[in-house]
Amino acid sequence: MARSAEDIACYPFNPSDELLLDTNIWLLVDGPQKPGDPRVDVYSQAFSRILTAKSRIYIDVLIVSELINVWIKQHRKLVAPRTKNLKEFRESADFKPVAHNIATDVKRVLRHCIRVADGFELLAIESLIDEYALGDFDFNDQVLTALCKRTGLKLVTDDGDFKGREIPVITANRRLLD
């Protein structure tokens, strides 16, 4: 049976909450945002309440990798839009200061987090790949779902793809709340 999501705007965070913040939340709270995006305020206020409540925030290597990759793509558009691809950008002189800035940003995120082992060896990887083969799911979302199921973490996300995934979800995304 699918669990329903809880509205982050009125969720009563507490010290016993164990939360996995999805990449999209970190990007809204700590990344360059689109001007006027109302989600920034909602999730920034929630993040402040999470910190005030002293809820435990977890992170895994998949989220760190996604953050780094998104930030590289965002910086490339600003710093070196004429580069043909990411590899060319990474090999350019323009990349070194970007890499330094991204590393600083990732370290800032990690200061709030407890690292969780991804448990790859425990994943029913064949089942995940079979599910992925249906073409309905993002593989990284499948892995995060499995992680939350295995560890009991509540997922804080704005990604509507987590609807009906049988994990506790805290969100402002109407698609997940309806």
TADA-V866955 format. One record per pair of residues at least 24 apart in sequence whose C-alpha atoms are under 10 Angstrom apart, sorted by the first residue. I is the first residue (numbers start at 1). J is the second residue. D is the distance in whole Angstrom. If there is no record, write none. Layout:
i j d
I J D
I J D
This chain:
i j d
1 164 8
1 165 9
1 166 7
1 167 10
2 163 8
2 164 5
2 165 6
2 166 4
2 167 8
2 168 9
3 163 9
3 164 6
3 165 7
3 166 5
3 167 6
3 168 6
3 169 8
4 163 8
4 164 7
4 165 9
4 166 8
4 167 8
4 168 7
4 169 7
4 170 9
4 176 8
4 177 7
4 178 9
5 154 10
5 155 10
5 156 10
5 162 9
5 163 8
5 164 9
5 166 10
5 167 9
5 168 6
5 169 5
5 170 6
5 171 7
5 172 9
5 173 9
5 174 10
5 175 10
5 176 6
5 177 5
5 178 9
6 156 10
6 168 8
6 169 6
6 170 5
6 171 6
6 172 8
6 173 10
6 176 9
6 177 7
7 169 9
7 170 6
7 171 5
7 172 6
7 173 8
7 174 9
7 176 9
7 177 7
8 42 8
8 43 8
8 45 9
8 46 7
8 47 10
8 156 8
8 157 9
8 158 10
8 169 9
8 170 5
8 171 5
8 172 6
8 173 9
8 177 10
9 42 7
9 43 8
9 45 8
9 46 7
9 49 10
9 170 9
9 171 8
9 172 7
10 46 9
10 170 10
10 172 10
11 46 8
11 49 9
11 50 10
11 170 8
11 171 9
12 46 10
12 49 9
12 50 9
12 53 9
13 46 9
13 47 10
13 49 7
13 50 6
13 51 9
13 52 9
13 53 6
13 54 8
13 55 7
13 56 10
14 49 9
14 50 7
14 51 9
14 52 9
14 53 5
14 54 7
14 55 6
14 56 9
15 50 9
15 51 9
15 52 9
15 53 6
15 54 5
15 55 4
15 56 7
16 53 9
16 54 8
16 55 6
16 56 7
17 50 9
17 53 9
17 54 8
17 55 5
17 56 6
17 57 8
17 153 8
17 154 8
18 54 10
18 55 6
18 56 5
18 57 6
18 58 7
18 114 10
18 148 10
18 151 9
18 152 8
18 153 5
18 154 6
18 155 9
19 50 9
19 55 7
19 56 6
19 57 5
19 58 6
19 59 9
19 113 10
19 114 10
19 148 9
19 152 9
19 153 5
19 154 5
19 155 6
19 156 7
19 168 10
19 169 9
19 170 9
20 56 9
20 57 6
20 58 5
20 59 6
20 60 8
20 63 9
20 113 9
20 114 10
20 116 9
20 144 9
20 147 9
20 148 8
20 152 10
20 153 6
20 154 6
20 155 5
20 156 6
20 157 9
20 169 10
20 170 10
21 47 10
21 57 7
21 58 7
21 59 7
21 60 10
21 63 8
21 113 9
21 153 10
21 154 8
21 155 6
21 156 5
21 157 6
21 158 10
21 170 10
22 58 10
22 59 8
22 60 10
22 62 10
22 63 7
22 64 10
22 66 10
22 67 10
22 141 9
22 144 8
22 155 7
22 156 6
22 157 5
22 158 8
22 159 8
23 59 9
23 62 9
23 63 6
23 64 8
23 65 9
23 66 7
23 67 6
23 68 10
23 70 9
23 156 9
23 157 8
23 158 9
23 159 9
24 63 9
24 66 9
24 67 8
24 70 10
24 156 9
24 157 7
24 158 7
24 159 7
25 156 7
25 157 6
25 158 7
25 159 9
25 171 9
26 63 9
26 64 10
26 67 8
26 106 10
26 109 8
26 156 10
26 157 9
27 67 7
27 70 9
27 71 9
28 158 9
29 109 10
30 105 8
30 106 10
30 108 9
30 109 8
31 67 9
31 70 10
31 71 8
31 74 10
31 105 8
32 71 9
32 74 8
32 75 10
39 158 9
39 172 8
39 173 9
42 171 9
42 172 7
43 156 9
43 157 9
43 158 9
43 171 9
43 172 8
46 156 10
46 171 10
46 172 10
47 156 10
51 112 8
56 112 8
56 113 7
56 114 7
56 153 10
57 110 10
57 111 10
57 112 7
57 113 5
57 114 6
57 115 9
57 116 10
57 153 9
57 154 10
57 156 10
58 110 9
58 112 8
58 113 5
58 114 5
58 115 6
58 116 6
58 117 10
58 153 8
58 154 10
58 155 10
59 109 9
59 110 8
59 112 9
59 113 6
59 114 6
59 115 5
59 116 6
59 117 9
59 118 9
60 110 10
60 113 9
60 114 9
60 115 6
60 116 5
60 117 7
60 118 6
60 119 10
60 144 9
60 147 9
61 115 8
61 116 8
61 117 8
61 118 7
62 118 8
62 140 8
62 141 10
62 143 9
62 144 8
63 140 9
63 144 9
64 106 7
64 107 10
64 109 9
64 110 9
65 106 10
66 140 9
67 102 9
67 105 9
67 106 8
67 109 10
68 99 9
68 102 7
68 103 8
68 105 9
68 106 8
69 102 10
71 98 9
71 99 9
71 101 10
71 102 7
71 105 9
71 106 10
72 98 8
72 99 8
72 102 8
75 99 10
75 101 10
75 102 9
116 147 9
116 151 9
117 147 9
117 151 10
118 143 8
118 144 9
118 146 9
118 147 7
118 148 10
118 150 10
118 151 10
119 143 10
119 146 9
119 147 7
119 150 9
119 151 10
120 146 10
120 147 9
122 146 10
122 147 10
122 150 9
123 147 8
123 150 9
136 161 9
137 161 8
137 162 9
138 162 10
141 165 10
